Amino acid sequence: MKNGSARLLIQQLVDEHMLKATIMLDGHAVWSKERIVRNARRIVKHKTLYNIEAEDYPILSHYFYQFLTQECGSIAHMDIHGWIHKYPDVNHLRDFFKCNEFGKPVREYIPTWRTDARAIVEAVEQQLFPFLTYMANRESK
């Protein structure tokens, strides 16, 4: 089985069995798409990465933060709170996905063989840019 296919199969199994362990393939983590997309939905719903009622409690999960800093072209900004300070709301997160800290759209930053990460980015973009997703689906029919 090719690496890209194996990564998607492992990702599917991680999500199916709700595994919390980090699974590595060829030295790189395979990410749970469901965990990150669920968090993205929550961020879009609240329009912020912080829980406003509990001032220091981030809505951005540590898992999504790790994905952003390890896969998507962002530095850690010291910690999750520093990252949220840089990208405090859903509009900043959208801007980051359009142009990461290395000047590329996140979709183009991730290598093609990282099929699990690319699938996550596509799913997160569907949450962040629902109108564009709707139009793209409509045009493809």
C-alpha positions as CSV (number, residue, x, y, z in Angstrom):
1,M,0.0,0.0,0.0
2,K,1.3,3.4,-0.9
3,N,2.0,5.9,1.9
4,G,-0.8,8.3,0.9
5,S,-3.4,5.5,0.9
6,A,-2.1,4.1,4.2
7,R,-2.3,7.6,5.8
8,L,-6.0,8.0,4.8
9,L,-6.8,4.4,6.0
10,I,-5.1,5.0,9.4
11,Q,-6.8,8.4,9.7
12,Q,-10.2,6.7,9.1
13,L,-9.4,4.1,11.8
14,V,-8.3,6.7,14.2
15,D,-11.6,8.6,13.7
16,E,-13.7,5.4,13.7
17,H,-12.3,4.2,17.0
18,M,-11.8,7.7,18.5
19,L,-8.2,7.0,19.3
20,K,-6.3,9.6,21.3
21,A,-2.9,8.1,20.8
22,T,-0.5,9.6,18.3
23,I,0.0,7.2,15.4
24,M,3.2,7.7,13.4
25,L,3.8,6.5,9.8
26,D,7.3,7.0,8.5
27,G,8.1,9.4,11.3
28,H,5.1,11.7,10.8
29,A,1.9,11.8,12.8
30,V,-1.4,10.8,11.2
31,W,-4.0,13.3,12.4
32,S,-7.6,12.8,13.4
33,K,-9.8,14.6,10.9
34,E,-12.9,14.4,13.0
35,R,-11.3,15.9,16.1
36,I,-9.9,18.9,14.2
37,V,-13.1,19.5,12.1
38,R,-15.3,19.3,15.2
39,N,-13.1,22.0,16.8
40,A,-13.2,24.1,13.6
41,R,-17.0,23.9,13.7
42,R,-17.1,25.1,17.2
43,I,-14.7,28.0,16.4
44,V,-16.9,29.1,13.5
45,K,-20.0,28.8,15.6
46,H,-18.5,31.1,18.4
47,K,-16.6,33.3,15.9
48,T,-13.6,33.3,18.3
49,L,-10.8,31.1,19.4
50,Y,-11.3,32.0,23.1
51,N,-14.3,31.2,25.3
52,I,-15.3,34.7,26.2
53,E,-17.1,33.7,29.4
54,A,-14.0,31.9,30.7
55,E,-11.3,34.5,29.7
56,D,-8.3,32.2,29.6
57,Y,-10.0,29.1,28.3
58,P,-9.4,28.6,24.6
59,I,-12.0,27.2,22.2
60,L,-9.1,26.3,19.9
61,S,-8.1,22.8,21.1
62,H,-4.5,21.9,21.9
63,Y,-4.8,19.2,19.2
64,F,-5.9,21.7,16.5
65,Y,-3.1,24.1,17.7
66,Q,-0.5,21.3,17.3
67,F,-1.8,20.6,13.8
68,L,-1.6,24.3,12.8
69,T,2.0,24.7,14.1
70,Q,3.3,21.3,12.9
71,E,1.6,21.0,9.6
72,C,0.1,24.2,8.3
73,G,3.0,26.7,8.2
74,S,2.8,28.5,11.5
75,I,5.3,29.0,14.3
76,A,4.1,28.2,17.8
77,H,4.0,31.8,19.0
78,M,5.3,30.6,22.4
79,D,2.2,28.6,23.2
80,I,-1.5,28.2,22.4
81,H,-2.4,31.5,24.1
82,G,0.3,33.3,22.0
83,W,-1.1,31.7,18.8
84,I,-4.7,32.8,19.7
85,H,-3.4,36.3,20.5
86,K,-2.0,36.4,16.9
87,Y,-5.2,34.9,15.4
88,P,-8.0,35.8,17.9
89,D,-11.1,35.2,15.8
90,V,-12.6,33.2,12.9
91,N,-11.7,35.9,10.4
92,H,-8.0,35.8,11.4
93,L,-8.1,32.0,11.1
94,R,-9.6,32.4,7.6
95,D,-6.9,34.8,6.7
96,F,-4.3,32.3,8.0
97,F,-5.7,29.6,5.8
98,K,-5.5,31.9,2.8
99,C,-1.9,32.9,3.5
100,N,0.1,31.1,6.2
101,E,3.3,32.6,7.9
102,F,5.4,31.4,4.9
103,G,3.3,33.3,2.4
104,K,1.3,30.3,1.0
105,P,-2.2,29.1,1.3
106,V,-2.3,26.3,3.8
107,R,-3.7,24.0,1.1
108,E,-0.6,24.5,-1.0
109,Y,1.9,24.4,1.9
110,I,1.3,20.7,2.8
111,P,3.1,18.2,0.6
112,T,0.9,16.0,-1.5
113,W,2.0,12.8,0.2
114,R,0.6,14.1,3.5
115,T,-2.9,13.0,2.5
116,D,-4.3,12.9,6.0
117,A,-3.3,16.6,6.6
118,R,-4.5,17.7,3.2
119,A,-7.9,16.0,3.9
120,I,-8.1,17.9,7.1
121,V,-7.3,21.2,5.5
122,E,-10.0,20.7,2.9
123,A,-12.6,19.8,5.6
124,V,-11.6,22.8,7.7
125,E,-11.8,25.1,4.7
126,Q,-15.4,23.8,4.1
127,Q,-16.2,25.0,7.6
128,L,-14.4,28.4,7.2
129,F,-15.5,29.1,3.7
130,P,-19.0,27.5,3.3
131,F,-20.1,29.8,0.5
132,L,-17.0,29.0,-1.6
133,T,-17.5,25.3,-0.9
134,Y,-21.1,25.5,-2.0
135,M,-20.2,27.3,-5.2
136,A,-17.4,24.8,-6.0
137,N,-19.8,21.9,-5.5
138,R,-22.4,23.5,-7.6
139,E,-19.9,24.1,-10.5
140,S,-18.7,20.6,-10.4
141,K,-22.2,19.2,-11.1
